[in-house]
Amino acid sequence: MSATTDQPAVDLADPSAFVDGPPHEALAVLRRTDPVHWQPMVGEPGFWAVLRHADVVYVARHPEIFSASEGGVVLEDLDEAGLDGMRRMLLAMDPPKHGVHREPLSPHFRARVIGGLEDRIREICQSIMADVRERGEVEFVHEVTANLPSRVIGELMGLPEEDWGRIHEMAERNTSGQDPEIAAIDPDQAMNATVDMAMYAIELAGKRRQEPPREDLTTVILDADFGGKPMDDIDFGSFFVQLVTAGNDTTKTMLASGLLTLLEHPDQLAELRADPSLIPGAVEEILRYSNPLHYFRRTALADTTLAETDIAAGDKVAMYYTSANRDEDVFEDPQRFDIHRHPNPHLSFGIGGHFCLGVHLARLEGKVFFEELLATFPTIELTGAPVRTRSNLNNAIKRLPIRLGS
């Protein structure tokens, strides 16, 4: 293990370390002094935090060395049942299984196909803005941003509209269970959101198999050929958890964090109002500057060396997007928010084989949402302190009090 005498006091395993925002100053010091940083954990083995952009890319592009499946993608070691469920998700599959399960879905997420959804996404955004126009003061995270991905994913998957709110709540608990307030939404099942959602999906699959096919992603998945056989209901449950959670919670996070970041940079917000053609570039910079997820984990399959640091087979290795996205070797003035930044090779969608399947959908939702928000409300003001989610994984805001002036 590498060691230095000037390491900052930051515990990347502690969810509380992120409550006041990511520790960017500490991460900058570690990138210079200890870029593959050993982080102990309480009650279980620690992990290597990979902090530089090039090293994160290397880990992501070498699944033969760094496995998503071996130990899952979160820092905390899961029990056998939990790990088995995670391994059925696309994000925790290694090649060749990953390719077998990704290929049937890929055509439905291509840019041209997703681009055809723009009019419907705009209609949804306009409906959301109309709903909150008369209220003026809103809790922006749950009264505004959460509604867009809930409706979009609900329609794409063909889910009953009456279930959208419940599904979004489960998605939020999936990514933010380390926050006592979010977990306490349902104290009796605080740790079972993943199981709850998987059981919902299994029941859905059973019903849908008895019905005529529809033009939605549920039919695509249930009818697809995955390596010579269809997906069974249990696999569909885990698959559903990943697709729906990612589509709901990370998009909500991007939109809420994006507005807060723009309010903190009023000159650039004014530029977007004056020239909406700048919004796609602003969405990319929001994703770099306020990436929705701090990291994903891999497990070393063999002894290896990364950035002059020896890593043993079986060690946990965490790819820190929050650090890589502000790497001074890649981004000029990386701590500055700049909607004109180009190029912008951020890693918020990952890279390599696990590059986000929903990238075009997320970008389109961000673009249309901010176009409609800024066109509808001439003034947008923060009316209180934002409250962040307690999580070492989810880089999210859970409350954002906003006044919308029309």
QUIWONOR-V69673 format. One record per backbone hydrogen bond with DSSP energy under -0.5 kcal/mol. NH is the residue of the N-H (numbers start at 1). CO is the residue of the C=O. Records with the same first field share a line. If there is no record, write none. Layout:
BEGIN
NH=CO / CO
END
This chain:
BEGIN
10=8
12=10
14=11
15=13
17=14
18=15
19=16
21=18
24=22
27=23
28=24
29=25
30=26
31=27
32=28
33=29
34=30
37=35 / 49
39=37 / 47
40=38
41=44
43=41
44=41
47=39
48=316
49=37 / 47
50=48 / 318
51=35 / 49
56=52
57=53
58=54
59=55
60=56
61=57
62=59
65=62
66=62
67=65 / 299
72=68
83=79
84=80
85=81
86=82
87=83
88=84 / 85
89=86
92=89
93=90
98=94
100=96
101=97
102=98
103=99
104=100
105=102
106=102
107=103
108=105
109=106
110=107
114=110
115=111
116=112 / 113
117=114
118=115
121=117
122=118
123=119
124=120
125=121
126=122
127=123
128=124
129=125
130=126
131=127
132=128
133=129
134=130
135=132
136=132
137=135
138=402
140=138 / 400
143=139
144=140
145=140
146=141
147=144
148=144 / 145
149=145
150=146
151=147
152=148
153=149
154=150
155=151
156=152
157=153
158=154
159=154
163=160
164=161
167=163
168=164
169=165
170=166
171=167
172=168
173=169
174=170
175=171
176=172
177=173
179=176
180=178
183=179
184=180
185=182
186=183
187=184
189=186
190=187
192=189
196=192
197=193
198=194
199=195
200=196
201=197
202=198
203=199
204=200
205=201
206=202
207=203
208=204
209=205
210=206 / 207
211=208
216=214
217=156
220=216
221=217
222=218
223=219
224=220 / 221
226=224 / 229
227=225
236=232
237=233
238=234
239=235
240=236
241=237
242=238
243=239
244=240
245=241
246=242
247=243
248=244
249=245
250=245 / 246
251=246
252=248
253=249
254=250
255=251
256=252
257=253
258=254
259=255
260=256
261=257
262=258
263=259
264=260
265=262
268=265
269=265
270=266
271=267
272=268
273=269
274=270
275=271
278=275
279=276
282=278
283=279
284=280
285=281
286=282
287=283
288=284
289=285
290=286
291=288
294=393
296=319
297=73
298=317
299=67
300=315
301=65
302=65
304=311
306=309
309=306
311=304
314=300
315=312
316=46
317=298
318=48
319=296 / 317
320=50 / 318
321=294 / 319
322=294
324=320
325=321
326=323
327=324
330=327
331=327
334=331
336=333
338=336
341=338
346=344
350=347
354=351
355=352
356=349
359=356
362=358
363=359
364=360
365=361
366=362
367=363
368=364
369=365
370=366
371=367
372=368
373=369
374=370
375=371
376=372
377=373
378=376 / 405
379=405
381=403
383=401
384=401
387=399
389=396
391=15 / 389
395=292 / 393
396=394
398=387
399=387
402=138
403=381
404=136 / 402
405=379 / 403
406=404
END
